[in-house]
Amino acid sequence: MACDCPENGNVGCSPCRVCPENTAACETLPSALENFVAHFFGTVTKTEVNGVVTWVLPCNLDIGIENNPRGEGEGLACYFLRLFQDGLVGLDGPPGPQGPVGPQGRNAYTISTSSFDVPTLGAPNVQFTVIPSAVLSVGQTIFIPGAGWFEITNIVNDEVVFAKLLQLIPAPDTNIPLGTLVLPTGYAGMSIKGDKGDKGDKGDKGDTGATGATGATGATGAAGAAGAAATNSNSQVNPGTTDYTLTNAYAKIDFGTTDLEVSLPAGTYFIEANVGFRRTTADVDEIFFKLRDTTNSADLVGSERHIRGQSEFTAVNFSAVVTLAGTTTIQAWAYNADAARQELQYLYSKLFYIKLV
């Protein structure tokens, strides 16, 4: 031990006194402590604040190493033991490169493209068409505003929906128009009516206020500016008076008095043309269709479609979603790539649009 004084025979020997020789056999307690601190910790900085001495340990031992901090009030021995048992947490690596942009999201709904009468629970089955969408599937519950909740029993060609009525809303409509939202949803929850509460006490009747004086009639204000012309968000065009013989170059489908044409203000629209094609000769021709923005002399992207080798009569649909910056005229165009022949019938043709935004 420090200052190894015999227990008997050296009365008054103190470990804090200076021994005759500071040797292995006789070392003062201050020397022993200083040696221990220096070898265990290294250089220790001591500060005094309000009479209290505080040690600042080297190598940041008072706070620990990065990603492995020393706990508040945790002794060094316990800190070391925890590191040995739990292992060291490695430092965070540099940020990796930014991942690719994900695919564009899809609407969580679709829109009907035909009207239908609202069924009853006694005759619950109904059929209608929609804009093709991956959000619909067989067995799914859907909600249709103005009608109620239905279960999809079949889907044909991604656009013809067969459904069964599950529950009507209070006071449903008799007919659901085209352009109505079709919303995938859960089945309607049960409405549980609670007990009727106690009737409250009748309040005291308030005093009748005095009748105020009639004010003078104000001057007539200036006439306001004329309002903008109203435009339907959804509409349908039923063309003409005469059938149209196809040309061998792209041209507007001309049904006489009314064509498959619409002029729309700024906004985002779904536009679809349905055309009745009739083969008037035995030739198997290739026929092309598209929607054309004649205001800006541009085709509507994604609207092009062509058919070949069709039966004597075929219904052809072609459509697009387009955002218009201002009032724009949209027309249906077509041509026969083989010759100026074959016919489009106005009685079986129409154009409709739905404003989305």
Secondary structure, 3 states (H helix, E strand, C coil): CCCCCCCCCCCCCCCCCCCCCCECCECCHHHHHHHHHHHHCCCCEEEEECCEEEEECHHHCCCEECCEECCCCCCHHHHHHHHHHHCCCCCCCCCCCCCCCCCCCCCCCEEECCCEECCCCCCCEEEEEECCCCCCCCCCEEEECCCEEEEEEEEECCCEEEEEEEEECCCCCCEECCCCEEEECCCCCCCCCCCCCCCCCCCCCCCCCCCCCCCCCCCCCCCCCCCCCCCCCEEEECCCCCCEECCCCCEECCCCCCCCEEEECCEEEEEEEEEEEECCCCCCCEEEEEEEECCCCEECCCCCEEEECCCCEEEEEEEEEEEECCCEEEEEEEEECCCCCCEEEEEEEEEEEEECC
